[in-house]
Amino acid sequence: MKADVRIGVLLVAAAGLAVLAWGLWIPAKAFLAQHLMQAAWQRTIDGQVQQQPWPWADITPVLQLTLPNQHQSFIVLDNVSGEALAFGPGHVPTSGLPGVAGITVVGGHRDTHFLVLREIEPGDPVIVETPDGQQFRYAVRETAIRDYDDVQMNLGEGQHVLILATCYPFDAMVPGGPKRFIVIADPI
């Protein structure tokens, strides 16, 4: 009987370790990927075109996003698929780029990189850098919670706005969901 109890305890412990490892895998992957993408970003701003962070990657860095008040900086990818967002925030390709009239949208996962958005306050600075070294500075106008299909904005001609978006609520157990937390920032 003692051997059966030991085996049961070992199996429960092994299952617990497996669940713990699985839970830590996504944040660990996101953390490591940002370091690899930082190296690819450096090669990009040094003039090398479309640098992949690792040889088999189907993503490339397109922007660097800095949130000074939160002491966070992220490499933004050219892709917003769920798989790409596991490595870092992504620029929504149907939106504009910084410095161009219209809306620039960057999305990220709420449980890794964009968890920091819950700390954002109106007036906080946001800096976006392009591969050619241009920096665009923004100030957060507001944060909002919206349905995922209701993130429309009306802009006047020549206006520009930056939107950072992630799923909401931040502590939801199920990925996705119908709500989005958005940060709206205006150029300064």
Residue frames relative to the residue before (quaternion, step in Angstrom):
aa qw qx qy qz dx dy dz
M 1.0000 0.0000 0.0000 0.0000 0.00 0.00 0.00
K 0.6322 0.5420 -0.3385 0.4381 3.62 0.99 -0.76
A 0.6320 0.5278 -0.3381 0.4558 3.58 1.02 -0.73
D 0.6377 0.5266 -0.3245 0.4591 3.60 1.03 -0.77
V 0.6451 0.5118 -0.3163 0.4710 3.58 1.01 -0.80
R 0.6454 0.5207 -0.3172 0.4601 3.58 0.96 -0.86
I 0.6530 0.5021 -0.3118 0.4735 3.56 0.93 -0.88
G 0.6465 0.5215 -0.3162 0.4583 3.59 0.97 -0.83
V 0.6558 0.5010 -0.3048 0.4755 3.56 0.96 -0.88
L 0.6535 0.5088 -0.3125 0.4653 3.59 0.96 -0.83
L 0.6519 0.5086 -0.3175 0.4643 3.58 0.97 -0.80
V 0.6507 0.4971 -0.3160 0.4793 3.60 0.96 -0.84
A 0.6521 0.5069 -0.3146 0.4677 3.60 0.95 -0.85
A 0.6528 0.5051 -0.3146 0.4688 3.59 0.95 -0.84
A 0.6436 0.5089 -0.3236 0.4712 3.59 0.97 -0.81
G 0.6447 0.5261 -0.3141 0.4570 3.59 0.99 -0.83
L 0.6585 0.4966 -0.3024 0.4778 3.57 0.97 -0.84
A 0.6365 0.5264 -0.3300 0.4571 3.58 1.01 -0.78
V 0.6567 0.4952 -0.3091 0.4775 3.60 0.96 -0.86
L 0.6371 0.5241 -0.3213 0.4650 3.60 0.98 -0.83
A 0.6587 0.5041 -0.3051 0.4679 3.60 0.90 -0.91
W 0.6489 0.5100 -0.3188 0.4661 3.59 0.93 -0.84
G 0.6733 0.5042 -0.2919 0.4551 3.59 0.96 -0.86
L 0.7008 0.4520 -0.2637 0.4848 3.58 1.08 -0.66
W 0.5154 0.6814 -0.4045 0.3264 3.59 1.20 -0.46
I 0.6927 0.4862 -0.3034 0.4378 3.61 0.76 -0.97
P 0.6851 0.4462 -0.3200 0.4787 3.67 0.77 -0.81
A 0.6359 0.5243 -0.3388 0.4537 3.60 1.01 -0.74
K 0.6461 0.5130 -0.3111 0.4718 3.58 0.98 -0.86
A 0.6516 0.5165 -0.3131 0.4590 3.59 0.95 -0.86
F 0.6568 0.5159 -0.3012 0.4602 3.59 0.98 -0.87
L 0.6852 0.4793 -0.2777 0.4730 3.58 0.84 -0.99
A 0.6424 0.5415 -0.3276 0.4321 3.59 0.94 -0.86
Q 0.6315 0.5342 -0.3472 0.4421 3.60 0.98 -0.75
H 0.6373 0.5134 -0.3347 0.4672 3.61 1.04 -0.65
L 0.6600 0.4849 -0.3050 0.4862 3.59 0.97 -0.81
M 0.6709 0.4894 -0.3017 0.4684 3.58 1.00 -0.77
Q 0.5778 0.5678 -0.3777 0.4484 3.60 1.14 -0.55
A 0.6452 0.5014 -0.3152 0.4827 3.59 1.02 -0.79
A 0.6486 0.4977 -0.3144 0.4825 3.61 1.00 -0.80
W 0.6201 0.5365 -0.3373 0.4626 3.61 1.06 -0.75
Q 0.6456 0.5210 -0.3240 0.4546 3.57 0.94 -0.87
R 0.6452 0.4969 -0.3196 0.4845 3.60 1.00 -0.79
T 0.6303 0.5394 -0.3291 0.4511 3.59 1.07 -0.76
I 0.7174 0.4232 -0.2747 0.4803 3.61 0.80 -0.90
D 0.6025 0.5284 -0.3578 0.4794 3.58 1.28 -0.23
G 0.6757 -0.5438 0.2731 0.4161 3.58 1.29 0.15
Q 0.5456 0.5852 -0.4232 0.4252 3.59 1.21 -0.03
V 0.3808 -0.7684 0.4780 0.1901 3.57 -0.72 1.11
Q 0.8804 -0.0043 -0.0234 0.4736 3.54 -1.18 0.84
Q 0.0871 0.8219 -0.5492 0.1239 3.53 0.55 1.20
Q 0.2847 -0.7472 0.5790 0.1594 3.56 -0.82 1.02
P 0.4998 -0.6773 0.4465 0.3036 3.60 -0.97 0.78
W 0.7610 0.0197 -0.0340 0.6476 3.60 1.24 -0.41
P 0.6997 -0.5473 0.2546 0.3821 3.59 -1.04 0.73
W 0.7640 0.3672 -0.2116 0.4865 3.63 0.90 -0.76
A 0.4142 0.7344 -0.4560 0.2850 3.62 1.25 0.08
D 0.2332 -0.7497 0.6011 0.1493 3.55 -1.14 0.71
I 0.6051 0.5053 -0.3496 0.5063 3.55 1.22 0.63
T 0.0729 -0.7700 0.6304 0.0654 3.54 -1.23 0.52
P 0.5089 -0.6418 0.4682 0.3316 3.59 -1.12 0.57
V 0.1286 -0.8105 0.5687 0.0564 3.57 -1.01 0.85
L 0.7936 0.0807 -0.0271 0.6025 3.59 1.19 -0.50
Q 0.2177 -0.6991 0.6422 0.2269 3.51 -1.35 0.14
L 0.1719 -0.7852 0.5931 0.0453 3.54 -0.82 1.11
T 0.0345 -0.8045 0.5928 -0.0115 3.58 -0.75 1.05
L 0.1345 -0.7517 0.6439 0.0475 3.52 -1.03 0.98
P 0.2514 -0.8398 0.4577 0.1485 3.60 0.22 1.27
N 0.6812 0.4970 -0.3080 0.4405 3.61 0.89 -0.86
Q 0.7094 0.4107 -0.2485 0.5161 3.58 1.19 -0.52
H 0.3702 -0.7556 0.4624 0.2797 3.60 1.33 0.00
Q 0.5214 0.6108 -0.4167 0.4259 3.56 0.98 0.93
S 0.0022 0.7640 -0.6452 0.0056 3.53 -1.17 0.70
F 0.0612 -0.8109 0.5818 -0.0127 3.56 -0.92 0.94
I 0.3741 -0.6450 0.6093 0.2698 3.51 -1.25 0.55
V 0.2469 -0.7737 0.5723 0.1137 3.56 -0.82 1.05
L 0.3394 -0.7740 0.5135 0.1484 3.54 -0.86 1.06
D 0.5419 -0.6287 0.4645 0.3087 3.53 -1.32 0.30
N 0.6971 0.4247 -0.2179 0.5351 3.60 1.26 0.26
V 0.1520 -0.8045 0.5682 0.0824 3.60 -0.98 0.79
S 0.2988 0.7288 -0.5550 0.2676 3.58 1.07 0.59
G 0.6556 -0.5204 0.3727 0.4005 3.57 -1.21 0.45
E 0.6470 0.5208 -0.3159 0.4586 3.55 1.04 -0.78
A 0.6672 0.4922 -0.3060 0.4679 3.60 0.94 -0.84
L 0.6627 0.5192 -0.3122 0.4402 3.60 0.96 -0.85
A 0.5293 0.6057 -0.4199 0.4204 3.61 1.21 -0.24
F 0.7095 0.4432 -0.2496 0.4878 3.59 1.19 -0.53
G 0.7790 -0.2185 0.1576 0.5662 3.59 1.15 -0.47
P 0.6707 -0.4649 0.3691 0.4447 3.57 -1.26 0.15
G 0.2088 -0.7907 0.5649 0.1098 3.56 -1.19 0.54
H 0.4322 -0.6584 0.5524 0.2730 3.54 -1.20 0.65
V 0.3889 -0.7047 0.5426 0.2404 3.57 -0.80 1.03
P 0.3954 -0.7835 0.4233 0.2249 3.60 -0.36 1.23
T 0.6404 0.5130 -0.3423 0.4577 3.61 1.15 -0.37
S 0.6200 0.4957 -0.3535 0.4948 3.58 1.28 -0.01
G 0.6009 -0.5887 0.4084 0.3544 3.55 -1.26 0.33
L 0.4930 -0.6139 0.5168 0.3361 3.50 -1.35 0.00
P 0.6601 -0.5043 0.3559 0.4280 3.60 -1.14 0.41
G 0.7676 0.3513 -0.2735 0.4611 3.54 -1.09 0.78
V 0.6652 0.4372 -0.2911 0.5306 3.56 1.28 -0.20
A 0.5517 -0.6153 0.4387 0.3531 3.58 -0.95 0.84
G 0.6214 0.5180 -0.4140 0.4173 3.54 -0.99 0.87
I 0.6275 -0.5379 0.4226 0.3719 3.53 -1.26 -0.45
T 0.1552 -0.7338 0.6548 0.0931 3.55 -1.03 0.91
V 0.0665 -0.8090 0.5840 0.0044 3.58 -0.71 1.07
V 0.0457 -0.7554 0.6537 0.0006 3.52 -1.01 1.00
G 0.1078 -0.8043 0.5836 0.0295 3.55 -0.78 1.06
G 0.0195 0.7977 -0.6024 0.0202 3.54 -1.20 0.52
H 0.6011 -0.5636 0.4248 0.3748 3.55 -1.28 0.34
R 0.4893 -0.6950 0.4643 0.2491 3.56 -0.99 0.91
D 0.7280 0.4349 -0.2461 0.4693 3.58 1.14 -0.45
T 0.7082 0.3332 -0.2750 0.5584 3.59 1.26 0.20
H 0.8636 0.1384 -0.0748 0.4789 3.58 -0.47 -1.19
F 0.7828 0.3520 -0.1975 0.4737 3.60 0.79 -0.92
L 0.3133 0.7161 -0.5410 0.3104 3.59 1.14 0.49
V 0.5956 0.5977 -0.3400 0.4152 3.57 1.15 -0.66
L 0.5466 0.6367 -0.4061 0.3617 3.63 1.12 -0.43
R 0.5807 0.5855 -0.3900 0.4097 3.61 1.11 -0.46
E 0.6655 0.4986 -0.2946 0.4708 3.61 1.25 -0.33
I 0.5013 0.6801 -0.4093 0.3445 3.59 1.27 -0.25
E 0.1153 -0.7791 0.6152 0.0350 3.54 -1.08 0.87
P 0.6008 -0.5283 0.4346 0.4136 3.60 -1.16 0.46
G 0.7502 0.3443 -0.2956 0.4809 3.54 -0.99 0.95
D 0.5194 0.6412 -0.4220 0.3756 3.61 1.20 -0.36
P 0.4289 -0.6975 0.5072 0.2690 3.59 -1.03 0.72
V 0.0777 -0.7353 0.6710 0.0547 3.53 -1.29 0.59
I 0.0994 -0.7927 0.6004 0.0346 3.58 -0.87 0.96
V 0.0806 -0.7730 0.6287 0.0273 3.54 -0.94 0.95
E 0.1213 -0.7894 0.6004 0.0412 3.56 -0.84 1.05
T 0.2988 -0.7451 0.5745 0.1596 3.55 -1.03 0.89
P 0.6862 -0.5044 0.3214 0.4141 3.62 -1.18 0.34
D 0.6742 0.4784 -0.3122 0.4681 3.62 1.12 -0.48
G 0.6326 -0.5873 0.3147 0.3949 3.60 1.27 0.27
Q 0.4769 0.6584 -0.4562 0.3619 3.60 1.23 -0.02
Q 0.1689 -0.7675 0.6099 0.1019 3.55 -1.05 0.81
F 0.1354 -0.7647 0.6276 0.0559 3.51 -0.99 0.96
R 0.1796 -0.8027 0.5656 0.0595 3.54 -0.70 1.14
Y 0.0842 -0.7854 0.6132 -0.0064 3.51 -1.02 0.97
A 0.2053 -0.7158 0.6434 0.1778 3.52 -1.37 0.28
V 0.4851 -0.6673 0.4792 0.2997 3.56 -0.91 0.92
R 0.2893 -0.7529 0.5725 0.1473 3.54 -0.80 1.08
E 0.7804 -0.1878 0.1748 0.5702 3.55 0.87 -1.01
T 0.2588 -0.6871 0.6391 0.2291 3.50 -1.39 0.17
A 0.0261 -0.8069 0.5899 -0.0153 3.56 -1.11 0.61
I 0.2750 -0.6996 0.6282 0.2008 3.52 -1.32 0.39
R 0.0344 0.8116 -0.5763 0.0900 3.54 -0.66 1.15
D 0.5705 -0.5206 0.4827 0.4129 3.54 -1.30 0.26
Y 0.6119 -0.6014 0.3634 0.3632 3.58 -1.01 0.77
D 0.7297 0.3960 -0.2470 0.4997 3.60 1.08 -0.54
D 0.6737 0.4511 -0.2887 0.5092 3.59 1.28 0.23
V 0.3891 0.7014 -0.5106 0.3098 3.55 0.58 1.14
Q 0.2738 0.7808 -0.5111 0.2329 3.56 1.12 0.70
M 0.0783 -0.7708 0.6304 0.0478 3.54 -1.22 0.59
N 0.2614 -0.7349 0.6032 0.1666 3.53 -1.10 0.71
L 0.0524 -0.7983 0.5999 -0.0120 3.55 -0.70 1.11
G 0.4657 -0.6359 0.5342 0.3055 3.50 -1.19 0.58
E 0.6719 -0.5006 0.3517 0.4174 3.55 -1.22 0.37
G 0.8158 0.2332 -0.2014 0.4895 3.54 -0.94 0.95
Q 0.5477 0.6165 -0.4081 0.3917 3.61 1.21 -0.10
H 0.1476 -0.7692 0.6174 0.0729 3.52 -1.28 0.50
V 0.0133 0.7841 -0.6201 0.0214 3.56 -1.09 0.71
L 0.2737 -0.7268 0.6071 0.1683 3.55 -1.21 0.64
I 0.0740 -0.7766 0.6249 0.0305 3.55 -0.96 0.93
L 0.1323 -0.7317 0.6648 0.0719 3.52 -1.01 0.96
A 0.0205 -0.8340 0.5495 -0.0459 3.59 -0.71 1.04
T 0.0585 0.7693 -0.6342 0.0504 3.52 -1.18 0.75
C 0.6203 -0.5314 0.4110 0.4048 3.56 -1.26 0.27
Y 0.1357 -0.7745 0.6155 0.0531 3.53 -1.23 0.57
P 0.5411 -0.1430 -0.8287 0.0078 1.66 -2.08 1.38
F 0.6546 -0.5527 0.3598 0.3697 3.54 -1.24 0.53
D 0.7633 0.3680 -0.1987 0.4924 3.59 1.02 -0.70
A 0.3042 0.7702 -0.5095 0.2337 3.61 1.18 0.42
M 0.4368 -0.7040 0.5014 0.2495 3.56 -1.05 0.77
V 0.7219 0.3867 -0.2208 0.5297 3.57 1.16 -0.63
P 0.4377 -0.7060 0.4823 0.2781 3.61 -0.79 0.93
G 0.7415 0.3763 -0.2982 0.4688 3.52 -1.25 0.46
G 0.2373 0.7829 -0.5625 0.1198 3.54 -0.79 -1.02
P 0.6016 -0.6307 0.3737 0.3172 3.56 -1.21 0.40
K 0.6922 0.4801 -0.2850 0.4573 3.63 1.17 -0.24
R 0.1398 -0.7638 0.6247 0.0828 3.54 -1.25 0.62
F 0.2713 -0.7011 0.6336 0.1825 3.51 -1.16 0.74
I 0.0273 -0.8218 0.5689 -0.0165 3.56 -0.66 1.06
V 0.2204 -0.7222 0.6436 0.1253 3.50 -1.23 0.70
I 0.1274 -0.7862 0.6029 0.0472 3.57 -0.74 1.05
A 0.0042 -0.8129 0.5794 -0.0587 3.56 -0.69 1.15
D 0.2697 -0.7637 0.5734 0.1232 3.54 -1.05 0.90
P 0.5687 -0.5891 0.4403 0.3685 3.60 -1.11 0.60
I 0.1326 -0.7693 0.6167 0.1014 3.57 -1.15 0.62
